Amino acid sequence: MQLRSRVGVIGALLTAVVVLFITLTPNPVDRGHSDIILAILRALHALGVPESFGYAYLEFTSNIVMFVPLGLFVGLMVTGSQWILALALPPLLSGLVEFTQLMLLPERVGSLYDVIANTAGGWIGLALAAILRVLFSAPSRQEQLATVRS
């Protein structure tokens, strides 16, 4: 197994554990942290983020950010036709999480907006992985032969 694939597998597993812990604990992750959330929003507003960027936007953005590493690591680990599965993973995993919250975790709120944000984050991570793979790919055998012949 290539180093890239090993990093992808380990990173994806660790990230999945963190994501599942955050999303499937019985209590909302933001409960009891309103002071911190307000401080973050104040800091963002002080940096020039519009005042209209409130809690709902912060939560949506946080969901995107949470799934970027998962998409990145999955993108490092897959090959060839597995990319189709990699593209399906973020909406499927997020849909399963939100359905579980809706059906089994009464303190949590299953949301289509969360599925959209999580999927976007996962796909951004996959795109980053694809870019990194192109930037750091080894030259092909034909490129190596062409260099030797010239």
C-alpha positions in Angstrom: 0.0 0.0 0.0 1.4 3.4 -1.0 2.1 6.0 1.6 -0.7 8.2 0.2 -3.2 5.4 0.6 -2.0 4.6 4.2 -2.3 8.3 5.2 -5.8 8.3 3.6 -7.0 5.2 5.4 -5.7 6.3 8.8 -6.9 9.9 8.4 -10.3 8.8 7.1 -10.8 6.4 10.0 -9.7 9.0 12.7 -11.8 11.7 11.1 -14.8 9.4 10.8 -14.6 8.6 14.5 -14.4 12.3 15.4 -17.3 13.2 13.0 -19.5 10.4 14.4 -18.7 11.3 18.0 -19.6 15.0 17.3 -22.8 14.1 15.4 -24.1 11.1 17.3 -23.7 12.1 21.0 -27.1 12.5 22.7 -26.7 16.2 23.4 -26.1 18.9 20.8 -22.4 19.8 20.6 -23.1 23.5 21.1 -25.1 23.0 24.4 -23.6 25.0 27.2 -21.2 26.8 24.9 -23.2 29.9 24.0 -20.6 32.2 25.5 -17.9 30.7 23.3 -20.2 30.9 20.2 -21.0 34.5 20.9 -17.3 35.3 21.3 -16.5 33.6 18.0 -19.3 35.6 16.3 -18.1 38.9 17.8 -14.5 38.2 16.7 -15.7 37.4 13.2 -17.8 40.6 13.1 -14.8 42.6 14.4 -12.7 41.1 11.5 -15.3 42.5 9.0 -17.7 39.5 8.6 -21.1 41.1 8.2 -23.4 41.3 11.2 -25.9 39.2 9.3 -23.6 36.2 9.7 -25.1 34.8 12.8 -25.5 31.4 14.6 -27.2 29.7 11.7 -24.5 30.6 9.2 -21.8 29.7 11.7 -23.4 26.2 12.2 -23.7 25.7 8.5 -20.1 26.7 7.9 -18.9 24.5 10.8 -20.7 21.5 9.2 -18.9 22.2 5.9 -15.5 22.5 7.7 -16.2 19.3 9.7 -16.5 17.1 6.5 -13.6 18.6 4.5 -10.9 16.4 6.2 -13.0 13.3 5.7 -13.3 14.0 2.0 -9.6 14.8 1.7 -8.5 11.6 3.4 -11.0 9.5 1.4 -9.7 11.2 -1.7 -6.2 10.2 -0.9 -7.0 6.6 -0.3 -9.3 5.8 -3.4 -8.2 4.8 -6.8 -9.8 4.5 -10.3 -13.5 3.7 -10.2 -13.6 4.0 -6.4 -14.0 7.8 -7.0 -17.7 7.2 -7.7 -18.0 5.6 -4.2 -16.0 8.5 -2.7 -18.4 11.0 -4.2 -21.4 9.1 -2.8 -19.9 8.8 0.7 -20.5 12.4 2.0 -24.2 12.5 1.2 -24.8 8.9 2.3 -22.9 9.3 5.6 -24.5 12.6 6.3 -27.9 11.4 5.5 -27.5 8.4 7.8 -26.2 10.7 10.6 -29.1 13.1 10.2 -31.7 10.2 10.0 -30.2 8.7 13.2 -30.5 12.1 14.9 -34.1 12.4 13.8 -35.2 8.9 14.8 -33.0 8.0 17.8 -31.6 11.2 19.4 -34.5 13.3 20.7 -32.2 16.1 21.8 -30.7 16.4 18.3 -32.2 17.9 15.2 -31.9 16.0 11.9 -31.7 18.6 9.2 -31.5 18.6 5.4 -29.4 21.8 5.6 -26.8 19.7 7.6 -26.8 17.1 4.8 -26.2 19.8 2.2 -23.4 21.4 4.3 -21.7 18.1 5.1 -21.9 16.9 1.5 -20.4 20.2 0.3 -17.6 19.8 2.8 -16.9 16.2 1.8 -16.9 17.2 -1.9 -14.5 20.1 -1.2 -12.2 17.7 0.6 -12.4 15.3 -2.4 -11.5 18.1 -4.8 -8.6 19.1 -2.6 -7.4 15.5 -2.6 -7.7 15.3 -6.4 -5.6 18.6 -6.8 -3.0 17.3 -4.4 -2.8 14.0 -6.2 -2.2 15.8 -9.5 0.4 18.2 -8.0 2.4 15.5 -6.3 1.9 12.6 -8.7 5.0 10.7 -9.8 5.8 11.1 -13.5 4.3 8.4 -15.7 6.5 5.7 -17.2 6.1 7.4 -20.7 7.3 10.7 -19.3 10.3 9.0 -17.7 11.2 7.3 -21.0 10.8 10.6 -22.9 13.2 12.3 -20.5 15.8 9.5 -20.9 15.6 9.6 -24.7 16.1 13.3 -25.0 
